[in-house]
Amino acid sequence: LTIPDPEVQGEEGLNTPRKRFLPKFLAGLTAEARARREVALKRTADAEENAEKFSVDDVTGSDWVEKTASSGRARKQKEEAFVEAAYDQAVTGIDDVEKNLDKASKFLNKSRNKYQFVGVINRKAATDPKQKPITWYARKKPTTAKWSVRLVHVNQDAIIKDLYNQGKIDIFAKYKNTGKIDEETKAPVVTSKYEVRERSWKTLWNFSPKHFFTDSSGAYWRERRLRPGIYTDGLTVYEASYRYRDGRNGMHRVSSLQQFLASKSVDAKQKERIMTRLKEAEPDVVLEL
């Protein structure tokens, strides 16, 4: 929502690209339709005239088919050139009118406001009463601006994704084990918190010298190897594996957690350590879908 300045008169004040395009497009299509009707009438008149002048000599000879096809192509190119010229002439006329309007708008009284105010609507305020519904920002008003107040809906997720794709930001995640058990899945409840940081030389562009020298992957498309050992999500016990052919990590199912804890081959201290980590420790591996 944009509120134009009271000093801006008429529709020319907020002459957006959409408003400029639609009249051009309409004028061009109208001129094109008119030109095609003229071409159709001329083609009919030429056909009647040629029928009166028809002679058997016109269709004799070995190359009369090629001559007829060549004549048809030349006629079609000439007709298309005529239609395109009519379209361009109509659009050029609209451009000339807009230039005159732009020149006239320069003489309009300019607003005395020195700043522009932009309100960003917060969609989360509808569910969270603690957050402000609108956050206002101010900036110096350009000399050519014709508005002072604007409300915008911002898709924050799309902006973050675009900045990440451009390599301007990095996303960091922290996972915390709450110590609670989900009643449906019977698995530990892990919460996540994400932070967005601007990528700069201070963060080494998300580059880790430690991983560079200690990883055995050797190629950027190969996944960083997980430490060998036993992993569990609170329901099933897995054993880490690594496929060297294409550099991918994997997990092989060993047994359920209850079977693992009931096994006599597992030390009691190891069982106690596993249960303690499930309740207190942060997760070693996180798979987000």
Secondary structure, DSSP 4 states (H G I P E B T S, - for coil): -EEE-TT--SGGGG--HHHHHHHHHHHHHHHHHHHHHHHHHHHHHHHHHHHHT--GGGG-STTHHHHHHHHHHHHHHHHHHHHHHHHHHHHHHHHHHHHHHHHHHTTSPPP---EEEEEEE-GGGGT-TTS-SEEEEEEEPPTT--EEEEEEE--HHHHHHHHHHTTSEEEEEEEEEEEEE-TTT--EEEEEEEEEEE--GGGGGG--HHHHHH-S--STTSPPPPPSSEEE-SSEEEEEEEETTTTEEEEEEEEEHHHHHH-TTS-HHHHHHHHHHHHTSPPS-----
